[in-house]
């Protein structure tokens, strides 16, 4: 199976009012570890919404940097859990960041099996979805968007007041997401993912509900019956 990039929503790193949950983070690490039986590498991008969602502060420069640092915290806690399982992991941060125990792109350990990108692209104004798009195109890998409280794409908010009439889309194109402004991934990322990856092929995406069981099924190629939306 080809390598993949896994996007983990930051909100799902905590539980019961706590910002971080060791048990939950450990369950994600175990699911990723299971997937390494079938993949040579797993690339990961963590959101930071459990700590700080920069755009909720008005999208100012300092708030965006705070959001980037929130993603680094989640990446480091996930790394701890992965390395407890014996999985060599690198947390990669932008070149303009300096954080102990993290590295830059040029310093990735050749033995690392899991590469976690944290801190965004080092500049304000870009979402973690955009980071996923950039890295998936670099590595020519598909993106698995594990979303907190969301199992795919609908024509309207399934949890809204008209949610009972929401129509589920088993497949939707990146072009349609951009054209219709569907609020499933960042529109800048959807626009970028319409371009070919470094191997000349187009990347595919998958949106599914974030649970350890679902991550394991997706990484291990056992998700035929899993409810999800394919992005292509």
N, C-alpha and C positions, 0 to 999 in steps of 0.2 A: 504494500500500500504506500501511496505517496505521503510525504510529510504534510502536516497541517499546522495552521495557526489557530489557537484556541483563545477566544475573547471571553473573559470572565467578568460579569457585572460586579462592580464593587459592593453594591448593596447586599449581596449574598455572602459576604465575608463575615458578617455579624449575625447575632441571634439574640432574641429576648431583650432587646434594648442595648446589648453590648456592641461596641464597634467591631470587635474581632471575636471570633469563636475558634478556639484551637481545634475542637472536634470537627467543625465544618471544614475548616481549611485542610485538616488532615485527610478528610474524606475526598477532597478534590485532588490532593497529592496522590492518594492511593489510586484513584481513577486514572490519573495521568500515567502513573507507574504501570498500571495494567496495559495502557495503550502502547507503551514503549516496546512491548512484545511484538507489535505489528508495525511500528514506525521506527525509523532510524533516529529521528529527532521530532520533538514537539516544541513549537514556538508558542509563546503565551503573551497576551497583553491583558493586564489587570486594570479594571476601572478603579476609581477612588471614591465612589459615591457614598460609601459607608462612613468615610472620614470627612470629606469636603468636596462638594460639587461646585467648582469655581464659577460656573455660569450663573448659579443661583445668587451670587454676589454682584451680578451685573456684568460679568464678563470682563472685568477690568484686568489689567496686566498682572498685578500682584495676586489677585484671586485665581487667575489661571495657573500661575506658578504654584500656588498652594494646592490646587487640584492635582498638578503633576506630582508634587511630593507625596500626596495621599496615595497615588498609584504605586509609588516606590515602597511605601509601608506595606501595602498588600503583597507586593512582589517579594519583599524580604521575608514576610511570614510564610508565604507559600514555599519559598526556598528552604526555610528551616524544616518544614514538614517533608519536603522532597528528599532532602539530604539525610533526614532520619531514616528514610527508606532505602538509602544507599544510592540515590540518583544524583549524579553530578549535574549541578545546575549553575548557570551564570545569570546574574541580573545585569542587563545592559542598559545604560543610561546615555542620554545625549552628551556630546563632546563638551558642551559648556557647563555640565554638571560635574561635581566632584563629591562623591559619597563613599565612605569606607565600605568595603566588601562588595562594591559594584564595579563593573568594568565598562569600557567603551567598546564599540563595534570591533575595532582593530585588535582588541585584547581578549576576544572570546577564546576560552580554553577548548582545544581540539577534542578533549575528552568529554565535554559537556553534552549531555543528552537532551536537556531541557534548557531552552534559551528564553528568558523572560524579559520583555522589553518594558521598561518603566520610565516615567518622567516625560511621557509624550515625545514630541520631536524637538524639545528644548526651546520652543518658541510659543508664546501665547496665541490663542485664537484657533487652535486645532483640537479636535476631540480624539479620544482613544480609538474610536472607529476609524478615524483617518490614519492613525498609526497602524492599525490592522491592515488597511488597504496598502499603505506604503510597503510594509514588510512582506505581505503576501505576494506582491508583485516582484519584490526583490528575490524572494525564495521560491517563486513559482509554486505556491501551495494554496490550497483551498482554506477558507476561513470558517470556523465553527463558532457562531455567535451564541454562547450560552447566556440566555437572558433571564434576569430575575423577574418572576411574575409574568412571563410572556412565553407562549409556546409556538409562536409563528406570526404571520402577517395577516391582518384582517382589514376590511374596507373601512372600519371605524373602530373606536376603542371598545373592546369586548367587555371592559369593566365600567363603561360609561352608562348613562341613563338609557341609552338606546342599544345597550350591549347585547340584548337578547336577539336582535336582528343582525348582528355582526356576521359577515360572511368571511369564512376562512379561505386563504389563498394557499394551496399546496405548493405553488410555484409562482414566482414573480421576477421580472427582470430588473437589473440595476437601472436600466433606462426608465422603466416605469416608476420606480421609486423616486428617481430624480424629477421626472416630468409631473407626477401627481403629488409630489411632496409627502409621500407616505412616511409616517414617523416611526420607522423601524430601525434604520441606521442613519448616521449622519449623511446629509445630502452631498457634502464634499467628498466623502468616502465613496458613495454610490457613483458619483461622476468619475472618480479616478478608476474604479474597478471595471469600467467599460473599456479600458485600455488593455492590451495584451501584457502578460507578465514577461519576465526576463527570458523565458524559454519560447516566447512567441504565442503561447496559449492563453486563453482567457481563464481567470480564476472563477471558481464557484463559491457560493456561500450557503450556509445552512443556519437557520434560526430555530432554536429549540429551548425548552424550559431548563433552567440551570438547576440540576441536581447531580450528585456524584454518580448515581446510577445511569443517568442519561449521558454524561460525559464518557463514562466507561463504554457504554454501548456504541456511541459515535466513534470513539477512537479505535475500538476493536472491530469495527465493521459489522456490528450486530444490531443495527438500528432500523431494519426494514419496516418494523411496525411502530416505530417511534413517531409521534406527532411532531411534525416539523415543516418549515417552509424552505424550499430550495430557491436560492437566489442565483440567477445566471444571466 
